[in-house]
Amino acid sequence: MKIAVISSSAKRLQEVAEAFTAHDVILVEGASDKMCSTAKLGAPNLMLLEADNVDAADLKLVEEMTSQFPNIALLLSCPLPSPDFLIQAMRAGVREVLPSPASTAALEAAVLRMASKMAGAKDRKYGKVLAFMSCKGGCGATFLATQLGYLLAPKKSVLLIDLNLQFGDALSFFHDQKPASTLADVARDISRLDATLLATSSIQITQNFSILAAPEEPSQALDITAEQIDAILALAVLQYDVVIVDMARTLEARSIKVLDRATRIFPVVQASLPTLRNAGKLLNAFRSLGYPAQKCAWIVNRYEQSSEIGTDDMRRLLDTEHLHLIVNAYREVSTAINYGQPLAGTARANGVSKCLVDLMESLEPTGKKERGFFVRVFRRS
C-alpha cells in the first residue's frame, strides 16, 4: 500500500515511517494545506495527517481533499479529539481519527482496517448492519435483536455484537455459561484482528448465528475505543450477511460509529409517554447527525390495541408513516427468556414470532419476501 504521511515534525515523520516499513511511504513535512498537492503528485492509497491542532479551516481543507480524491482514505491524528469534533471530522471525509501521538500498534491496526476496507471493495458484498436501541430501559430491544438474529440464521450468516458495554446480557437469552472471550478481548487484540479471531471470540448459537458478548466486568468497557468498534464492524460486514448491534441507551463516540455504519436503525419504544418523550429526543439527535428519515425503522414493542396512546399519535410524535408493531405476549416471552430458548422454539404460533417474521421480511430492499422455514411455519399458523 502507498501511504502519504504529513506532519510538521520531522522527528515524528521518521517515527511513523519506521512503523510503516512494509509499505511504500511518502513523507511530507507540513500541515493540512499540503494534502491536495500530495494527493495529486504522490497518488497514495492512504494519507495520514498528523496535526497538533485542527480547526474549522483545517476541516475545510480536509473536505476539499476528500472531495477531489475520494479514493484516498484519510486518517487524522490529533490530540484528545472530542465526540463533537469526531462527528465534524467524519462528515468532512476523515475515515478514522487517532489520538496523537498514535502508537505504532495503533497505526498498524488503522492501516490494517483501511486495507481491509479497500481490498476488492468494488466486487465485495458487504453485510447489513442493524442497530437496535431502546428509547427507555426495559423496552425489550435486546430480546428483539436476539430473536431476529435467530430467525434470520437459517438463510443468512448472522453476528450479533453486544454493545451494551457495561451491562450487556444478550448472550443470556440463549446461553447460560460464561463466555471464553468477549468484545473487550477482541478490542485488546485489535492489532491482530482477522476473521479467525472474530469467529473464535464469538459464541456460536446455531450454525449461522453467533454472538460476540459484552465485557464480563463493567470496568473493561473503559478501554474499548470508538476506533476499535469501527474496525470490528469493518471486518464483520465482510464475514457475515447481517451484523446486528444491540446498543446501550447512550449517544457517544462509540455508539455514533455504529449508527453511522448502520444500514437500518431500530429504536424500540413502548406506548407510554415517558418512552415517547425519550424517543423524541433521540429523533432530534438523529436529525442533528444528518441521518435520513428512512434510515430509522421505529418498533413499538408490547403493543396493545387498548393502549391510551394509539398508533396515529405515535406516528405523529415520531414523524413517521410506518411503525413495526410487536404485540404483547408477556407469558410466552418470559418463558422463552427464563429457559434461555428462542421464542420460535417455545411458542411457534405466538403473535410476537409472527411480528418478528414481518420485521424480517421488511429487510428485503426489493420487496421480495423471504420464504424460508420460519416464514412457511408462521404463515400456516
C-alpha positions as CSV (number, residue, x, y, z in Angstrom):
1,M,0.0,0.0,0.0
2,K,1.2,3.5,-0.8
3,I,0.9,5.8,2.2
4,A,1.5,9.6,2.4
5,V,2.3,11.0,5.9
6,I,2.0,14.7,6.5
7,S,3.4,16.2,9.8
8,S,5.0,19.4,10.9
9,S,7.6,17.4,12.9
10,A,10.5,15.8,11.0
11,K,11.1,13.5,14.0
12,R,7.5,12.3,14.0
13,L,7.7,11.7,10.3
14,Q,10.6,9.4,10.9
15,E,8.9,7.5,13.7
16,V,5.8,7.0,11.5
17,A,7.9,5.8,8.6
18,E,9.5,3.2,10.8
19,A,6.0,1.9,11.7
20,F,5.2,1.6,8.0
21,T,8.3,-0.2,6.8
22,A,6.2,-2.8,5.0
23,H,4.6,-0.1,2.8
24,D,5.6,2.5,0.2
25,V,5.8,5.7,2.3
26,I,5.8,9.3,1.2
27,L,6.9,11.7,3.9
28,V,5.8,15.4,3.7
29,E,6.8,18.0,6.3
30,G,3.9,20.4,6.6
31,A,0.3,20.8,7.6
32,S,-3.2,20.4,6.1
33,D,-2.5,22.7,3.2
34,K,-0.2,20.1,1.8
35,M,-2.9,17.4,1.4
36,C,-4.2,18.2,-2.1
37,S,-0.7,18.7,-3.6
38,T,0.5,15.5,-2.0
39,A,-2.6,13.6,-3.3
40,K,-2.1,14.9,-6.8
41,L,1.6,14.3,-7.0
42,G,2.0,11.1,-4.9
43,A,-1.3,9.3,-5.7
44,P,-1.3,7.4,-2.4
45,N,-3.9,4.9,-1.4
46,L,-3.9,6.2,2.2
47,M,-3.0,9.5,3.7
48,L,-2.1,10.2,7.4
49,L,-2.3,13.8,8.6
50,E,-0.5,14.4,11.9
51,A,-1.6,17.7,13.5
52,D,-1.1,19.4,16.8
53,N,-4.3,21.3,16.4
54,V,-7.2,21.1,13.9
55,D,-9.6,23.9,13.5
56,A,-12.5,24.8,11.1
57,A,-10.1,25.9,8.4
58,D,-8.3,22.6,8.5
59,L,-11.5,20.7,8.3
60,K,-12.4,22.7,5.2
61,L,-9.1,21.7,3.6
62,V,-9.9,18.1,4.6
63,E,-13.3,18.2,2.9
64,E,-11.7,19.8,-0.2
65,M,-9.1,16.9,-0.4
66,T,-11.6,14.1,0.2
67,S,-14.0,15.6,-2.4
68,Q,-11.3,15.8,-5.0
69,F,-9.7,12.5,-4.2
70,P,-12.5,10.2,-2.9
71,N,-10.4,7.1,-3.5
72,I,-7.7,8.2,-0.9
73,A,-8.5,7.0,2.6
74,L,-7.7,9.8,5.1
75,L,-6.6,9.2,8.6
76,L,-6.2,12.0,11.1
77,S,-4.1,12.0,14.2
78,C,-4.6,14.9,16.7
79,P,-4.6,15.4,20.5
80,L,-7.7,14.3,22.5
81,P,-10.5,14.5,19.9
82,S,-13.9,15.3,21.4
83,P,-17.1,13.5,20.4
84,D,-18.3,16.7,18.6
85,F,-15.0,17.0,16.7
86,L,-15.2,13.3,15.7
87,I,-18.6,13.9,14.1
88,Q,-17.3,17.0,12.2
89,A,-14.2,15.2,11.0
90,M,-16.2,12.2,9.7
91,R,-18.5,14.5,7.9
92,A,-15.5,16.2,6.3
93,G,-14.4,12.8,4.9
94,V,-11.9,11.6,7.5
95,R,-12.1,7.8,7.7
96,E,-10.7,7.5,11.2
97,V,-9.3,9.7,13.9
98,L,-6.5,8.6,16.1
99,P,-5.3,10.3,19.3
100,S,-1.9,11.9,19.0
101,P,0.8,10.7,19.2
102,A,-0.5,7.5,17.8
103,S,1.4,4.4,18.9
104,T,3.0,2.0,16.4
105,A,0.4,-0.6,17.3
106,A,-2.5,1.9,16.7
107,L,-1.0,2.9,13.4
108,E,-0.6,-0.7,12.2
109,A,-4.1,-1.5,13.3
110,A,-5.5,1.5,11.4
111,V,-3.7,0.6,8.2
112,L,-5.0,-2.9,8.5
113,R,-8.5,-1.7,8.8
114,M,-8.2,0.6,5.8
115,A,-6.6,-2.1,3.8
116,S,-9.4,-4.5,4.7
117,K,-12.0,-1.9,3.6
118,M,-10.2,-1.1,0.3
119,A,-9.2,-4.6,-0.8
120,G,-11.5,-5.7,-3.5
121,A,-14.1,-3.2,-2.4
122,K,-15.7,-3.0,-5.9
123,D,-16.5,-6.7,-6.0
124,R,-17.1,-7.4,-2.4
125,K,-20.6,-7.9,-0.9
126,Y,-21.0,-6.1,2.4
127,G,-23.3,-7.3,5.1
128,K,-26.1,-5.2,6.6
129,V,-25.6,-3.5,9.9
130,L,-28.8,-3.4,12.0
131,A,-28.6,-1.3,15.2
132,F,-31.2,-1.9,18.0
133,M,-31.6,0.8,20.7
134,S,-34.1,1.1,23.5
135,C,-35.6,4.5,24.0
136,K,-36.1,3.7,27.7
137,G,-34.9,0.9,29.9
138,G,-37.0,-2.3,29.7
139,C,-38.4,-1.6,26.2
140,G,-37.1,-5.0,25.0
141,A,-34.6,-4.1,22.4
142,T,-32.2,-6.9,23.4
143,F,-34.9,-9.5,23.2
144,L,-36.0,-8.4,19.7
145,A,-32.4,-8.2,18.4
146,T,-31.6,-11.7,19.6
147,Q,-34.8,-13.2,18.3
148,L,-34.4,-11.5,14.9
149,G,-30.9,-12.9,14.6
150,Y,-32.1,-16.4,15.3
151,L,-34.9,-16.1,12.7
152,L,-32.5,-14.8,10.1
153,A,-29.9,-17.5,10.6
154,P,-31.5,-20.3,8.5
155,K,-30.9,-18.3,5.4
156,K,-28.1,-15.8,6.3
157,S,-24.9,-15.7,8.4
158,V,-25.6,-13.5,11.4
159,L,-23.3,-12.0,14.0
160,L,-24.8,-10.2,17.0
161,I,-22.5,-7.7,18.8
162,D,-23.5,-6.8,22.3
163,L,-22.5,-3.1,22.6
164,N,-24.2,-2.6,25.9
165,L,-20.7,-2.5,27.2
166,Q,-21.3,-2.3,30.9
167,F,-24.4,-4.4,31.4
168,G,-24.9,-6.4,28.2
169,D,-26.8,-9.7,28.6
170,A,-27.7,-10.6,25.0
171,L,-25.8,-14.0,25.3
172,S,-28.0,-15.0,28.3
173,F,-31.1,-15.2,26.0
174,F,-29.5,-18.5,24.6
175,H,-26.5,-19.4,26.7
176,D,-26.0,-19.7,30.5
177,Q,-22.3,-20.1,30.5
178,K,-19.6,-17.5,30.9
179,P,-18.1,-16.7,27.5
180,A,-14.4,-17.6,27.0
181,S,-13.9,-14.4,25.1
182,T,-15.8,-11.1,24.8
183,L,-15.8,-7.8,22.9
184,A,-13.2,-6.5,25.4
185,D,-10.8,-9.3,24.5
186,V,-11.2,-8.6,20.7
187,A,-10.6,-4.9,21.3
188,R,-7.5,-5.7,23.4
189,D,-6.1,-7.7,20.5
190,I,-7.1,-5.3,17.8
191,S,-3.7,-5.3,16.1
192,R,-4.2,-9.0,15.2
193,L,-7.9,-8.7,14.3
194,D,-8.9,-11.1,11.5
195,A,-11.7,-13.3,10.5
196,T,-10.4,-16.2,12.7
197,L,-10.1,-14.1,15.8
198,L,-13.6,-12.6,15.3
199,A,-15.1,-16.1,14.8
200,T,-13.4,-17.8,17.7
201,S,-14.2,-15.0,20.1
202,S,-17.9,-15.3,19.4
203,I,-20.3,-17.9,20.8
204,Q,-22.0,-20.0,18.2
205,I,-25.7,-20.3,18.9
206,T,-26.7,-22.1,15.7
207,Q,-24.7,-23.0,12.6
208,N,-25.2,-19.5,11.1
209,F,-25.8,-17.4,14.3
210,S,-23.1,-16.2,16.7
211,I,-22.9,-13.6,19.5
212,L,-19.9,-11.5,20.4
213,A,-20.6,-11.0,24.1
214,A,-20.3,-7.7,26.1
215,P,-17.4,-7.5,28.6
216,E,-17.9,-9.5,31.8
217,E,-16.9,-6.6,34.0
218,P,-18.2,-3.0,33.5
219,S,-14.7,-1.7,34.1
220,Q,-13.4,-3.5,31.0
221,A,-15.6,-1.2,28.8
222,L,-13.5,1.8,29.6
223,D,-10.6,0.6,27.5
224,I,-12.7,0.0,24.3
225,T,-12.4,2.8,21.8
226,A,-14.6,4.0,19.0
227,E,-11.8,3.2,16.5
228,Q,-11.7,-0.4,17.8
229,I,-15.5,-0.8,17.4
230,D,-15.3,0.6,13.9
231,A,-12.5,-1.8,13.0
232,I,-14.5,-4.8,14.3
233,L,-17.6,-3.7,12.3
234,A,-15.5,-3.2,9.2
235,L,-14.3,-6.8,9.4
236,A,-17.7,-8.2,10.5
237,V,-19.6,-6.9,7.4
238,L,-17.1,-8.7,5.2
239,Q,-17.7,-12.0,7.0
240,Y,-21.4,-12.0,7.8
241,D,-24.6,-11.3,5.8
242,V,-26.1,-9.5,8.7
243,V,-24.4,-7.8,11.7
244,I,-26.9,-6.9,14.5
245,V,-25.7,-4.5,17.1
246,D,-27.5,-4.4,20.5
247,M,-26.7,-0.9,21.7
248,A,-26.9,0.8,25.1
249,R,-29.2,3.8,25.5
250,T,-26.4,6.4,25.1
251,L,-25.0,8.6,22.3
252,E,-21.3,8.9,22.5
253,A,-18.3,8.3,20.1
254,R,-18.5,4.5,20.1
255,S,-22.3,4.3,19.5
256,I,-22.2,7.0,16.8
257,K,-19.6,4.9,14.9
258,V,-22.2,2.1,14.8
259,L,-25.1,4.4,13.9
260,D,-23.0,5.9,11.1
261,R,-22.4,2.4,9.7
262,A,-25.9,1.1,10.2
263,T,-28.0,0.1,7.2
264,R,-31.0,0.5,9.4
265,I,-31.5,1.8,13.0
266,F,-34.3,0.2,15.0
267,P,-35.2,2.4,18.0
268,V,-37.6,0.4,20.3
269,V,-40.4,2.2,22.1
270,Q,-43.5,1.3,24.1
271,A,-46.8,3.1,24.1
272,S,-46.0,5.2,27.2
273,L,-45.5,9.0,27.4
274,P,-42.0,8.8,29.2
275,T,-40.7,6.4,26.5
276,L,-42.1,8.6,23.7
277,R,-40.5,11.7,25.2
278,N,-37.2,10.0,25.1
279,A,-37.9,8.8,21.5
280,G,-38.5,12.5,20.5
281,K,-35.0,13.4,21.9
282,L,-33.4,10.5,20.1
283,L,-35.2,11.6,16.9
284,N,-33.8,15.1,17.2
285,A,-30.3,13.6,17.8
286,F,-30.6,11.5,14.6
287,R,-31.6,14.6,12.7
288,S,-28.6,16.6,14.0
289,L,-26.3,13.7,12.9
290,G,-27.7,14.0,9.4
291,Y,-29.4,10.6,9.3
292,P,-32.2,10.4,6.7
293,A,-35.7,9.5,7.9
294,Q,-35.7,6.2,6.0
295,K,-32.6,5.0,8.0
296,C,-34.8,4.7,11.1
297,A,-37.5,2.0,11.5
298,W,-39.4,2.5,14.7
299,I,-40.5,-0.6,16.6
300,V,-43.4,-0.4,19.1
301,N,-42.9,-3.4,21.5
302,R,-45.7,-4.9,23.7
303,Y,-48.3,-3.2,21.6
304,E,-52.0,-3.5,22.7
305,Q,-54.9,-2.0,20.7
306,S,-56.4,-0.8,24.0
307,S,-53.5,1.4,24.7
308,E,-54.4,5.0,25.6
309,I,-51.7,6.2,23.1
310,G,-52.7,5.0,19.7
311,T,-50.6,4.3,16.6
312,D,-51.7,7.6,15.0
313,D,-50.4,9.5,18.0
314,M,-47.1,7.6,17.8
315,R,-46.7,8.2,14.1
316,R,-47.2,11.9,14.6
317,L,-44.8,12.1,17.6
318,L,-42.1,10.1,15.8
319,D,-42.7,11.8,12.4
320,T,-43.1,8.5,10.6
321,E,-45.7,6.8,8.4
322,H,-44.8,3.3,9.4
323,L,-44.4,1.5,12.7
324,H,-43.3,-2.1,13.3
325,L,-45.8,-3.3,15.9
326,I,-44.8,-6.2,18.2
327,V,-47.8,-7.5,20.1
328,N,-47.8,-8.1,23.8
329,A,-47.3,-11.7,24.8
330,Y,-45.8,-11.4,28.3
331,R,-46.2,-15.0,29.4
332,E,-44.7,-16.6,26.3
333,V,-41.8,-14.1,26.1
334,S,-41.0,-14.6,29.8
335,T,-40.9,-18.3,29.4
336,A,-38.5,-18.1,26.4
337,I,-36.2,-15.7,28.4
338,N,-36.2,-17.8,31.6
339,Y,-35.4,-21.0,29.8
340,G,-32.8,-19.4,27.5
341,Q,-34.6,-20.6,24.4
342,P,-35.6,-18.8,21.2
343,L,-39.3,-17.8,21.2
344,A,-39.7,-19.6,17.9
345,G,-38.8,-22.8,19.6
346,T,-41.1,-22.4,22.7
347,A,-44.1,-20.7,21.1
348,R,-44.2,-21.4,17.4
349,A,-47.6,-19.8,16.7
350,N,-47.1,-16.9,19.1
351,G,-48.0,-13.4,17.8
352,V,-44.6,-12.0,18.7
353,S,-42.9,-14.5,16.5
354,K,-45.3,-13.6,13.6
355,C,-44.5,-9.9,14.1
356,L,-40.8,-10.7,14.0
357,V,-41.2,-12.6,10.8
358,D,-42.9,-9.5,9.3
359,L,-39.9,-7.4,10.6
360,M,-37.5,-9.9,9.0
361,E,-39.3,-9.6,5.6
362,S,-39.1,-5.8,5.7
363,L,-35.3,-6.1,5.5
364,E,-35.6,-7.2,1.8
365,P,-35.0,-4.0,-0.1
366,T,-36.6,-5.2,-3.3
367,G,-39.8,-6.3,-1.6
368,K,-39.0,-9.9,-2.3
369,K,-40.3,-11.9,0.7
370,E,-38.1,-14.5,2.4
371,R,-39.9,-17.8,2.2
372,G,-37.7,-19.9,4.5
373,F,-38.7,-22.4,7.1
374,F,-39.9,-20.0,9.7
375,V,-42.0,-17.9,7.3
376,R,-43.8,-21.0,6.0
377,V,-44.5,-22.3,9.5
378,F,-45.8,-19.0,10.8
379,R,-47.9,-18.3,7.8
380,R,-49.7,-21.7,8.3
381,S,-50.3,-21.0,11.9
